[in-house]
Amino acid sequence: MKILIMTDMEGISGVVVWEQVMGGKPMYEEGRRLYTEEINAAVRGAKAAGATEIVVVDCHGAGEGWTFNSLIPELLDPNCEWVAHHPWSRYTELLEQGCDAALFVGMHARANTPDGVMCHTISSTTWRNLWFNEDLVGETGINAALCGHYGCPVLLVTGDEATCREAKEILGKDLPTVAVKRGLSRYSARQIPPVRARKMIEEGARQALELKPDVQPYVPAKPTTITVELSTVDTAANFQGRHGVEFIDPLKLVSKGEDWMEAWNQIWSWKT
């Protein structure tokens, strides 16, 4: 059984402010340890469920050389391998080979979610809203669509309560989730202590892979229209002139494709 674990840092228990997730900041090292240990919990759960190949993808942009490179190698569970410093939402090797399920650990809510801890979509300053057809999505939806393009279902999402709620809206009410904190504002939360949160994630991963809930791969309807609402004219300028991209007002663009991947490729290039 091949398992892909996609990870982010803002949805980890104990993490509530940017200083914990930005490379080089004094609190970042604490955040890295918390991040790595929650991922280890998911690895243990997947292994207990019978996974024979587990690949972890670091999806957290921490800045400079730390971008997609925040895990602490010496602390990682030896039953996994991990992908570091690869372009965001572009690792597809395991999916192309045939991946049985994906687990999302440490995810955060989409932009402008009142109870979403450190909520944002792609960028904390430049992306306001994102739709796949009529679905309002955040990064959970993006990564789920990437997996769904290759027929891979997402069988677990962990993060704060807002993220778990959002994931069920996109992937269905039967989706297993583990909420490790409840947002009180964008930068505060009532949290479950990391040791208990890790046990919850380990058990959640094991049960999800053993019981295989009725969660289908997320495949936006074809043809697919992706709509992006941006925050600034500077960001909008980066999309001007792109093939397949049309502005419907100064800060809103659409990309249309035969399927999700075609529409997404017109927006999210390898260099974006």
N, C-alpha and C positions, 0 to 999 in steps of 0.2 A: 504494500500500500504506500503510494507516494503522496506526501503531504507538503504543501507550501504554506509557510507561515509568514504573512506580511505584517510588518510592525511599524508603530509610530510611538512617539514619546509622550505626547500631551495627555494621552488617556491612561497613563500609569498611576497607580496609587502612590500618593505622596508628592505628585508633581502638580503644581498649580500656577506657576509664574514663568515668564520667559527666561529669567536668569537660570532656571534649572535645565533648560533645553538648548541653550545657546553655547556653542563651543568656546572655550576659553574663559567663561564666567566662573567665579569661585564656586557657585552652587551646581555647576554642570557635572562635576565628577560624582556628586551624590545622585543626580538624575540618571547618569549612565549606569550606576550600580542598580538602582531600582528598575530601570529599563531592562537590563540584561537578565535580572533574576525573574521578572515576570515572563519573559520569553522562555527561560529555562523551564518554568512551570508548564507552559504549553507543550514544550518538547517532551517533558516527562509524561504528560497525559497522552500525547500522540504515540509515544513509544509503548506505553502500557496497553494501548488499544490495538497494537499490532503493526504500527507503521514501520516500514523497512527502509524508507528514504525520507528524510526530513530536511528541507531546505528553508532557511530563514532569510528573509530579505529585509535589510535595514532601509526603511522608507522615510527616515527623519532627516530633514534638512537643517543641520545645526550650524551651518556657515563654514566657509573656507574648507580646510582639509577634513573637518569633522562631518561635512555633509554626507549623509547616507553612510556614515562611518562612526556611529556613536556607541556601538556595542563594545564591551570589554572582552577581548578574545580569551584571556586566561580564565574568565569566569563562565564562559559558555559551556553548556552541557555537551559532552563529547558525542552524544548520539545525533547531533545535527551537523550540517555544514551551513555556511552563511555567505550571503552575497553583500559585499560592501562597495560603496562608492559607484554604483551603477546608476544611470539616469532614471529618474523617478517614473514609476509606472511603466517601465520598459523591459523588465526582466521577464522573458517568456520561455526560456529554455525548458524548464520542467513542465510548463503548461503544454508546450509543443510535443513533448515526449509522451504526455498522457498522465495527468495529475488527478488523483482520486478526490481530493478535497483541499480547500484552503481554510486556514484559520487566520483571523485578523486580531492582533493583540495590540492594545494601547491606542486605539483609535480615538479621534476627537470628533465633535459635532461640526456640522457645516456652519458657514458664516452666519452671523446674526441670530444665533440660537440663544435666547435669554439665559437658560440654565446650562449652557454648554461651556465647560471649562476650557479656556484658551481656544474657543471656537474660531475657525476660519476655513476657507476653501482654497487650497493651493497656496495662496499668499495671504498673510495676515493684513495686508494693506491694499491690495490691488484687485482682487476678485471679490465681487459682492454676492452674486448668485449664479448658479449653473443648473441647467435643465437638460436631461436626456429625454427628448420628446416632451411629455408633460410631467415627467418626474423631476422634482426639485431634489438635487443630490449634493453631497459633499464628497470628501475623499473616500469614504466607505463605498459610496456608489460607483465612483470611478474605478477603484480597484476591483469591485465586484463585477463590473462590466468587462474589465480586462480578463478576469478569470472566466466569465461567462462566454466570452468570444471563443474560448477554447473548450467550452463544455464542462468547465470545472465549477462545482457548487461551493459556496461559502457556507461552512457548517458551524462556525462560531465567531462571534464578535465580542470583544471586551473593550471596556472604556468606562466613561461615566454614564449615568442614567440617560442623559439626553442622546448620547451616541447609540446606546442600545435601542432606544425608542425609534430613532431615525433608521437604524439598520432593519428593524422589523417592518417599517413602512415600505422599504424598498424590496426586501427579500422575503417578507411574509411572516405571519404571526408565529409560525412554528420554528423560526430561527432560534437556536440556543444562543443566549447572551450571558455575559457575566459583568455586572456593574460593580466597579470597585470604588466608586465615589459618586456623590450627588452634588451637582453644582449649585452653589448659593448665589454666585455671580460669575462673571467671566474669569475672575482670578481668585475665587475662594470656593471651598468645597467641604462637605462633611465626608470623611473618608474611612474606608476599611483599612486597618493596619496592613502593611505589606505582607507580613507572614501569613495572615489569614487570606488575603487577596490571592496570594500565590496558590494556596491550597484550593481555593474556589476555581481558579483558572485551570489548574491541573485536572481537577475532577470534571470540570466543564468540557475540556478537550477530550478526555477519555470517553465520557458518556456520548458526546456528539459523534465521535468516530465509531463507537461501538453500536450505538442505536440508529445512526444514520437517519435523522429526521427528514421529513418530506420538505426539503428545501431545494428548489430547482435552480440551475444556473441562471444568473441574471443576464438576460439578453434583451436590450431595448428593441422595440418593434422596428422592423425594416420596411422601407428605407428610414434612416434615422436623421433626426434634426437635433443638433446640439445648439443651445442658446447660452451665451455668456453675458452677464451684466458686469461691467467693469467699474472701477471707482474713479479713475483719473484719465485725462486725455493723454497723458504720457504713456500709460499702459496701452490705451487704444492704438496709439501710433505703432506699437510693435506688431499689430495684427493687420495693419493697412497693406493692401496689395497681395495678401496671401491667396493662393489658389483655393477656390471653394468657399471663401469666407466673405460674407456680405454684412455690412453694417445696416441695421434697421433704425438706429438712431445713434447719436454720437458716442454713447457709452454702452451700446448693446449690439452684439454681433450674432450671426447664425452661421452654422456650418452644416451642410447637408451631404449625406453619403448613402451609398447602397446599403451599408451596414454601419454599426457603431464605430468599428475600427477606422473605416475610411473617413467618417466625419471627425473622429477624434484626431487622427493624424494631421488633418488640416489645421488644427488648433494647437496641438501639443507636439511640437517637433522635438527631436533629440536634443536640440540646443536650447530649448526654452527654459 
